[in-house]
Amino acid sequence: MAKQERAIRTRRAIVEAAGAVFDEHGYTSTTIAMVLERAQVTKGALYFHFASKEALAQAVLNEQVPFGAVPPQPCKLQEIVDMTFVVACRLLDNALLRGSVRLAVDQETPSGVDHGEPFRQWARALTELLELAGERGELLPTVKPAETVGLLVGTFTGVQLMSRALTDRADLGDRLSVMWAHILPSIAVPGLLPGLDARADRGARVLASLERREAS
């Protein structure tokens, strides 16, 4: 059991270190030596968990979606809004998430790394929530969940890339608030709109609530 726990901790340390290095340098410029130095593990320990740099990059990519976890909400549209703001908030200081996001849009990532997988994972998770929102009467009858989710994931990707380029994501919350101000009226039933919270600081407030739950 102790060996298993050490192996889990070691793997996590490697993935987190890799995320930070990929974020700082991109896929092509990142080397295994950089990751080893950041993680403070041996080459043998790294290759025990990951056979190659490609496998390591894939592991970092696969970590992305769990960072969108939020408390369940009675209104599923609010839950979707919360997920976007929580990811935006975590992008400010979480190196693993930042590395995963950079790999997902890095055009130099080789074909052996499936950098489309996070987009598919987001699409599945959000489509499920949006379909549930439809069943609960939250959506306009014209909404097609899969199409709306495709637009949402693509728009969020573009917004965060622009925010990263212009302000190192300092204004990402504000940009997301504007994004939702345009999207929500086109998908939500009018009576729901006044109660939906898409203010720029929504992510910080949701994360604070999560921390209080974990501490109690």
C-alpha positions in Angstrom: 0.0 0.0 0.0 2.8 2.4 0.9 4.5 1.7 -2.5 1.3 2.3 -4.3 0.7 5.7 -2.5 4.3 6.7 -3.3 3.8 5.8 -7.0 0.6 7.9 -7.1 2.4 10.8 -5.5 5.3 10.5 -7.9 3.1 10.3 -11.0 1.2 13.4 -9.8 4.5 15.3 -9.2 5.6 14.4 -12.7 2.4 15.4 -14.4 2.2 18.7 -12.5 5.9 19.5 -13.4 5.2 18.6 -17.0 2.2 20.9 -17.1 4.3 23.8 -15.9 7.1 23.2 -18.3 4.7 22.7 -21.3 3.0 25.9 -20.3 6.2 27.8 -20.2 8.0 26.4 -23.3 5.4 24.6 -25.5 5.6 21.0 -26.7 8.6 21.3 -29.1 10.9 23.1 -26.7 10.1 21.0 -23.7 12.5 18.2 -22.9 12.3 15.3 -20.5 15.4 16.7 -18.7 13.4 19.9 -18.0 10.5 17.9 -16.5 12.9 15.8 -14.4 14.5 18.9 -13.0 11.2 20.5 -12.1 9.7 17.3 -10.7 12.8 16.3 -8.8 12.5 12.6 -9.7 14.8 10.2 -11.4 14.6 9.3 -15.1 13.7 5.8 -14.1 10.7 7.0 -12.1 9.5 9.1 -15.0 9.8 6.3 -17.5 8.1 3.9 -15.1 4.9 6.0 -15.6 5.4 7.5 -19.1 7.1 5.8 -22.0 7.7 9.0 -23.9 7.3 12.8 -24.1 4.1 12.1 -26.1 2.7 9.9 -23.4 3.5 12.6 -20.8 1.8 15.3 -22.9 -1.3 13.1 -23.3 -1.5 12.7 -19.5 -1.3 16.4 -19.1 -4.1 16.9 -21.7 -6.3 14.4 -19.9 -6.1 16.3 -16.7 -7.9 19.4 -18.1 -11.6 18.6 -17.7 -11.6 17.8 -14.0 -10.6 21.4 -13.3 -14.1 22.4 -14.3 -15.7 20.5 -11.4 -18.3 22.7 -9.5 -21.0 22.1 -7.0 -24.3 20.8 -8.6 -26.9 23.5 -9.1 -30.7 23.2 -9.4 -30.4 25.2 -12.6 -28.1 23.3 -15.0 -27.4 26.4 -17.1 -26.0 28.1 -14.0 -23.8 25.0 -13.5 -22.4 25.3 -17.0 -21.7 29.0 -16.5 -20.0 28.1 -13.2 -17.7 25.6 -14.9 -16.4 28.2 -17.4 -15.7 30.7 -14.7 -14.0 28.2 -12.4 -11.7 27.1 -15.2 -11.0 30.7 -16.0 -10.1 31.4 -12.3 -7.9 28.3 -12.0 -6.1 29.3 -15.2 -4.6 32.2 -13.3 -2.5 30.1 -11.0 -2.7 26.4 -11.9 0.3 25.4 -14.0 -1.0 21.9 -14.8 -4.2 23.4 -16.2 -2.3 26.1 -18.1 0.0 23.5 -19.6 -3.0 21.3 -20.6 -4.7 24.3 -22.3 -1.5 25.3 -24.1 -1.0 21.7 -25.4 -4.6 21.6 -26.7 -4.0 24.6 -29.0 -0.3 24.0 -29.8 -0.1 23.4 -33.5 3.4 21.9 -33.0 2.0 19.0 -30.9 2.8 15.8 -32.9 0.1 13.6 -34.4 0.9 10.9 -31.7 -0.7 13.2 -29.1 -4.4 13.6 -29.4 -4.8 17.2 -28.5 -8.5 17.1 -29.5 -9.4 14.8 -26.7 -10.0 17.6 -24.1 -12.4 19.3 -26.5 -14.3 16.0 -26.9 -14.4 15.5 -23.1 -15.7 19.1 -22.6 -18.3 18.5 -25.3 -19.5 15.3 -23.7 -19.8 16.8 -20.2 -21.4 20.0 -21.3 -23.8 18.3 -23.7 -25.0 16.1 -20.9 -25.7 19.1 -18.7 -27.3 21.1 -21.5 -29.6 18.2 -22.4 -30.6 18.0 -18.7 -31.3 21.7 -18.8 -33.6 21.2 -21.7 -35.5 18.4 -19.9 -36.0 20.9 -17.0 -37.4 23.6 -19.2 -34.4 25.9 -19.1 -33.8 26.2 -22.8 -35.6 27.8 -25.7 -37.2 25.2 -28.0 -34.8 26.1 -30.9 -31.7 25.0 -28.9 -29.8 22.0 -30.2 -27.5 21.0 -27.3 -24.6 19.5 -29.4 -24.5 22.6 -31.7 -24.6 25.0 -28.8 -21.9 23.2 -26.9 -19.7 23.3 -30.0 -20.1 27.0 -30.2 -19.5 27.4 -26.4 -16.3 25.4 -26.3 -14.9 27.1 -29.4 -15.9 30.6 -28.1 -14.4 29.9 -24.6 -11.2 28.7 -26.3 -10.9 31.8 -28.4 -11.7 34.2 -25.5 -9.1 32.7 -23.2 -6.5 32.7 -25.9 -7.2 36.4 -26.6 -7.1 37.2 -22.9 -3.8 35.3 -22.5 -2.2 37.2 -25.3 -3.4 40.7 -24.2 -3.4 40.5 -20.4 -2.0 37.1 -19.3 -5.6 36.3 -18.6 -6.1 39.1 -16.0 -9.3 40.2 -17.8 -10.6 36.7 -18.5 -13.5 36.9 -16.0 -14.7 40.1 -17.6 -14.4 38.7 -21.1 -16.4 35.6 -20.0 -19.1 37.8 -18.5 -19.5 39.5 -21.9 -19.5 36.2 -23.7 -22.4 34.9 -21.5 -24.3 38.2 -21.9 -24.5 37.4 -25.6 -25.0 33.6 -25.4 -27.5 33.2 -22.6 -30.3 35.3 -24.1 -30.1 33.1 -27.2 -30.5 29.8 -25.4 -32.2 30.4 -22.0 -36.0 30.9 -21.5 -36.5 34.6 -20.7 -37.8 34.0 -17.2 -34.6 32.3 -16.2 -32.2 35.2 -17.3 -32.6 37.5 -14.2 -31.5 34.7 -11.9 -28.4 33.6 -13.8 -25.1 34.8 -12.3 -22.4 35.5 -14.9 -20.6 38.3 -13.2 -16.9 38.5 -13.7 -16.1 37.3 -10.2 -18.3 34.3 -10.3 -15.4 31.9 -10.5 -13.7 33.2 -7.3 -17.0 33.0 -5.4 -17.7 29.4 -6.5 -14.1 28.4 -5.6 -14.5 30.0 -2.2 -17.6 28.0 -1.7 -15.8 24.8 -2.6 -13.0 25.5 -0.2 -15.5 26.1 2.6 -17.1 22.8 1.9 -13.8 21.0 1.9 -12.8 22.6 5.2 -16.0 21.7 7.0 
